[in-house]
Every structure is written in structure tokens, then in C-alpha cells.
Amino acid sequence: MSDYLIRATGFGGHVRAFAARTTNIVEEIRRRHDMWNTATAAAGRTLTCTLMMGAMLKGEENLSVKVKGGGPIGQIIAEANAHGEGRAYVTNPHVHFELNEMGKLDVRRAVGTEGFLYVVKDLGMREPYKGSSPIVSGEIGEDFTYYFVTSEQTPSAVGVGVLVNPEDRSVLASGGFILQLLPNTPEEVVSKIEERIAGLPQVSRMIGEGLTPEEILERVMDEPKVLSRTDIRFTCTCSPEKVTKVLISLGREEMENMIAEQGEAEVHCHFCNERYHYDKAALEELLKEM
């Protein structure tokens, strides 16, 4: 099944919602970075939230998210845009712990709870929007919920989950939802949402059982009305042309020193894990072009 996300409203237009299935894109970043199970869950939850936040943007707007909680995973970096394109990586992909007391991957232990969640949005203005909030649990979903309330003043409920095959570390299911209350939402609507979310199975289980994003929203909202659907795909903005421009931007003197001292160069993209290698002849050719 393909990855996609939907935008919707519910409860007579009082609530806006986003839901996504991200199984394939999370498996893609796991494979590219050889992630271990707990790291995959943490990165997958973060990327899923970031992709749904991307659906809140317009045109060529984009955003980046950094989760820095002080845990052994280091930083989680995710990026997305309004077209369903996303990418992510973690500082240390080789992090895994035994299941926690609830029988779930111990994402909290990997992420840590001493730090912040940072969001930067490029909205096409002179300065990007920057927001942040403290890490409150390290479970990612709760941390994004707190971010929306404190940094964007939008009461929200965020649910995300990743199910990993313990045998081969592949991603079996990944997805999530975001519900956001619009101004003047009646208290009875808030109570209904709280009650339904409390009785909701794990998101990863619902995705694993084959529920679509539409069906997940039907479980938590009255009168869900889908406004749009966007396919999700892994996209990295690096390319040989961009890497070449980076090397040229170093300047003639730096390039000459690199050739004399190292005789080669390698540029590593953290997001897609591709490595671009330039031998001495390639560097000398670039030097001629400069």
C-alpha cells in the first residue's frame, strides 16, 4: 500500500485533522541509515509528524524539525514540504533497547527528556518562522502536542506510531494523526475527542491491521470531511551538481590545498546517506573550471 496523507475537518467544522500512512518512507530512511529498532521508531514518529505539519503549508513553503532530548540517539532531524516530500536522519542510528513496561519500543529512553523540540518554517518571507518547546516525555507524539499548544497556541492531539519487525528490523507499519481545535470549539466536542482517543488502539496497530488514514479519522471524529489527499515520498535535495557547487564555493586556494594534502574529497549527505567521491583528477578538473 502506498503512503499518503489527508487533510480533513470534523465535528461540523470545529476540528481540523490530518492523518497519514508513512510505512514506506520510514522503511526507506531505516534502510538507508541501517537504523536499529528504537531509533527507527523515534525517527519514524518525528518524520510522520513533520510530514503532517507540511500539509499545513502552502505552495513552496517547507519546514524542518529538530528533536534534541539529550538521549543516546542524539538529534533527530526531519524536513518536509507541502507536496508530501520528506526526509530524516538521526545522529546515532544504532540505538535499541528492550521493550518498556508497556511492551512498546522505548523511544523515551532513546530520545531523552532534557532538551527541546525546534521547528523552523520557510514561509517565503524575509525571515523564517522559528518556534520551540521543551521535551515533555520523549515519546514524540506528546512532545508535538505540547509544541502546538505552547508555541503555536493551537490545542491539539497528536498520535503517532511505528511497528518494527524484531527479526529483520523492517518497518511493518507507520503512521499518525493530528487533531486541532478551531476557535470556539464546544466543550462537548472536546470531551468526545478525549474519550475516543483514550479508547483508541495504538496507531501502529491500526495501520498494521490495514486501516486507512480516512478510517482512523472516522474513529476519532464525527462527520469527517476529507479536503485533500497527498502522496508521500522520500525526497532528498542533494545531487552531484549541488555538491560540485559546494566544492567550487570553497575557493581556489582551499581547493589547491585539498589536492596537495589529501588528493581527494568526499562529501556525505546526512539525509540520504549518499557519498560523493572526487579523486585527484576530478578535483583538478574543477580547479581548471574555477
C-alpha positions in Angstrom: 0.0 0.0 0.0 1.2 3.5 -0.9 2.0 6.2 1.6 -0.3 9.2 1.7 -1.8 11.8 4.0 -5.2 13.5 4.1 -6.5 16.9 5.4 -10.0 16.9 6.8 -12.4 18.7 9.1 -14.9 17.2 11.5 -17.4 17.9 14.2 -19.3 20.3 12.0 -16.1 22.2 11.0 -14.9 22.8 14.6 -11.9 20.5 14.3 -9.3 20.2 11.5 -7.4 17.0 11.2 -4.5 15.3 9.4 -3.8 11.6 9.1 -1.0 9.7 7.3 0.3 6.3 6.5 4.1 6.6 6.3 5.2 2.9 6.3 7.2 3.1 3.1 9.1 6.3 3.7 10.1 5.3 7.2 11.3 2.0 5.9 13.3 3.9 3.3 15.1 6.0 5.9 15.7 2.9 8.1 17.2 1.1 5.1 19.4 4.0 4.1 20.8 4.5 7.6 20.8 0.9 8.8 18.7 2.0 11.8 18.1 -0.2 14.8 14.6 -0.7 16.0 14.2 2.0 18.7 16.0 4.6 16.5 13.6 3.7 13.7 10.6 4.3 15.9 11.9 7.7 17.1 12.8 8.9 13.6 9.6 7.5 12.1 7.4 9.2 14.6 9.2 12.5 14.1 9.1 12.3 10.3 5.4 11.4 10.4 4.6 14.5 12.5 6.8 16.6 10.2 5.0 15.4 7.1 1.6 16.2 8.6 2.9 19.7 9.5 4.0 20.0 5.9 0.4 19.5 4.9 -0.4 22.7 6.9 1.8 24.7 4.5 1.2 26.1 1.0 3.0 26.3 -2.3 6.7 26.0 -2.0 6.8 26.5 1.8 8.7 23.9 3.8 9.8 23.2 7.4 12.4 21.5 9.4 12.1 19.9 12.8 14.9 19.1 15.3 14.3 16.9 18.3 17.2 17.2 20.8 16.3 15.5 24.1 19.8 14.6 25.4 19.4 10.8 24.8 21.7 8.4 23.1 20.1 8.8 19.8 21.4 12.4 19.6 19.5 14.7 17.4 16.6 13.8 15.1 16.3 16.0 12.1 13.3 15.8 9.7 12.2 18.0 6.8 9.0 18.2 4.7 7.1 20.4 2.4 3.5 21.0 1.2 3.9 18.4 -1.5 4.3 15.3 0.7 8.1 15.1 0.2 10.1 14.3 3.3 13.5 13.1 4.6 15.0 12.5 8.0 18.1 11.2 9.9 19.4 10.7 13.4 22.8 11.3 14.8 23.2 7.7 16.1 21.0 5.2 14.1 22.4 2.3 16.1 20.2 2.6 19.2 18.0 -0.1 20.5 16.7 -1.1 24.0 14.4 -3.7 25.4 10.7 -3.1 25.3 9.4 -0.8 28.0 6.9 -1.7 30.7 4.1 -1.2 28.3 5.6 -3.6 25.8 6.5 -0.8 23.3 9.8 0.3 21.9 11.4 2.5 24.5 11.6 5.7 22.4 11.6 7.9 25.5 14.9 6.3 26.7 16.4 6.8 23.2 15.3 10.4 22.8 15.8 11.7 26.3 13.7 14.3 28.2 16.3 17.0 28.8 16.0 19.3 25.8 13.8 21.0 23.2 11.8 20.4 20.0 12.7 23.1 17.4 10.6 24.0 14.4 11.8 26.3 11.5 9.3 27.2 8.7 10.3 28.8 5.5 7.1 30.7 4.5 8.7 32.7 1.8 9.1 35.8 3.9 12.3 37.7 4.8 12.9 35.7 8.0 11.8 32.1 8.7 9.3 31.4 11.5 11.1 29.8 14.4 9.3 28.0 17.3 10.4 25.7 20.1 9.1 23.9 23.2 10.6 21.7 25.9 10.7 17.9 25.5 8.0 16.8 27.9 8.1 13.0 27.5 10.5 11.9 24.8 7.7 9.9 23.2 7.4 12.4 20.3 3.6 12.5 20.0 3.2 14.1 23.4 6.1 16.5 22.6 4.5 17.7 19.4 1.2 18.1 21.2 2.9 20.3 23.8 4.7 22.3 21.0 1.4 23.1 19.2 -0.2 24.4 22.5 2.7 26.4 23.7 4.4 27.7 20.6 1.6 28.0 18.1 -1.3 28.4 20.6 -3.3 25.6 18.9 -4.9 23.0 21.2 -4.0 19.7 19.5 -3.9 15.9 19.9 -1.1 14.1 18.2 -0.9 10.3 17.8 2.0 8.6 16.0 3.4 5.1 16.0 5.9 2.8 14.2 5.8 -1.0 14.3 9.1 -2.7 13.6 9.7 -6.3 12.7 12.0 -7.6 15.5 13.6 -10.2 13.3 14.9 -8.2 10.3 14.3 -4.6 11.6 12.0 -3.7 8.7 9.1 -1.3 9.2 5.8 -3.2 9.3 3.5 -0.1 9.8 3.9 3.6 10.5 1.5 6.5 10.6 -0.3 9.0 12.7 -2.9 11.7 13.1 -3.2 15.3 14.3 -6.4 16.9 15.5 -6.6 20.6 16.1 -9.3 22.6 17.8 -10.5 25.7 15.9 -11.6 28.8 17.9 -14.9 28.4 19.9 -15.0 24.6 19.7 -17.8 23.5 22.1 -16.7 21.7 25.3 -18.8 18.6 24.4 -16.7 18.2 21.2 -13.5 18.4 23.3 -14.9 15.8 25.7 -15.8 13.4 22.8 -12.3 13.7 21.3 -10.7 13.0 24.7 -12.9 10.0 25.3 -12.3 8.5 21.8 -8.6 9.0 21.9 -8.4 7.3 25.3 -10.0 4.2 23.9 -8.1 4.2 20.6 -5.7 1.3 19.9 -2.1 2.1 19.1 -1.7 3.9 15.8 0.9 1.5 14.5 -1.5 -1.4 15.3 -4.3 0.3 13.3 -2.1 0.9 10.4 -0.7 -2.7 10.6 -4.3 -4.0 10.6 -4.9 -2.2 7.3 -6.8 0.8 8.4 -6.5 3.8 6.1 -6.0 7.4 7.3 -9.6 8.0 6.5 -10.7 5.1 8.7 -8.5 6.3 11.5 -10.1 9.7 11.5 -13.6 8.1 11.4 -12.7 6.5 14.8 -12.0 9.9 16.5 -14.2 12.4 14.7 -17.9 13.0 13.9 -18.7 13.9 10.3 -15.1 13.7 8.9 -14.9 15.5 5.6 -11.7 14.9 3.6 -10.5 18.1 1.9 -7.4 16.8 0.1 -5.1 13.8 -0.3 -1.4 14.0 -0.9 1.0 11.2 -1.8 4.1 10.9 0.5 7.5 10.1 -0.8 11.1 10.2 0.3 13.0 13.1 -1.5 16.5 14.4 -0.9 17.6 17.7 -2.3 21.3 16.7 -2.7 22.7 16.0 -6.2 26.1 15.8 -7.9 25.6 19.2 -9.3 24.9 20.8 -5.9 27.9 19.0 -4.4 30.1 20.3 -7.1 28.9 23.8 -6.5 29.7 23.4 -2.8 33.3 22.4 -3.6 33.7 25.3 -6.0 32.4 27.7 -3.4 35.4 26.7 -1.2 37.6 28.9 -3.4 40.7 28.3 -5.4 43.2 28.3 -2.5 41.2 25.8 -0.5 40.9 23.5 -3.5 44.6 23.6 -4.2 45.3 22.7 -0.5 42.9 19.9 -0.7 44.6 18.4 -3.8 48.0 18.8 -2.3 47.3 17.5 1.2 44.5 14.9 0.6 44.4 14.2 -3.1 40.7 13.5 -3.0 37.4 14.7 -1.4 34.3 13.0 -0.2 31.0 14.8 0.6 28.5 12.9 2.7 24.7 13.8 2.7 23.4 13.1 6.2 19.8 12.8 5.0 20.0 10.2 2.2 23.4 8.8 3.3 24.8 9.1 -0.2 28.6 9.8 -0.5 30.0 11.8 -3.4 33.7 10.9 -4.1 36.1 13.1 -6.1 39.5 11.7 -6.9 42.5 13.9 -7.7 41.8 14.1 -11.4 38.2 15.3 -10.7 39.4 17.9 -8.3 42.0 19.2 -10.7 39.3 19.4 -13.4 37.2 21.5 -11.1 40.2 23.7 -10.4 40.5 24.4 -14.1 36.8 25.4 -14.3 37.4 27.8 -11.5 
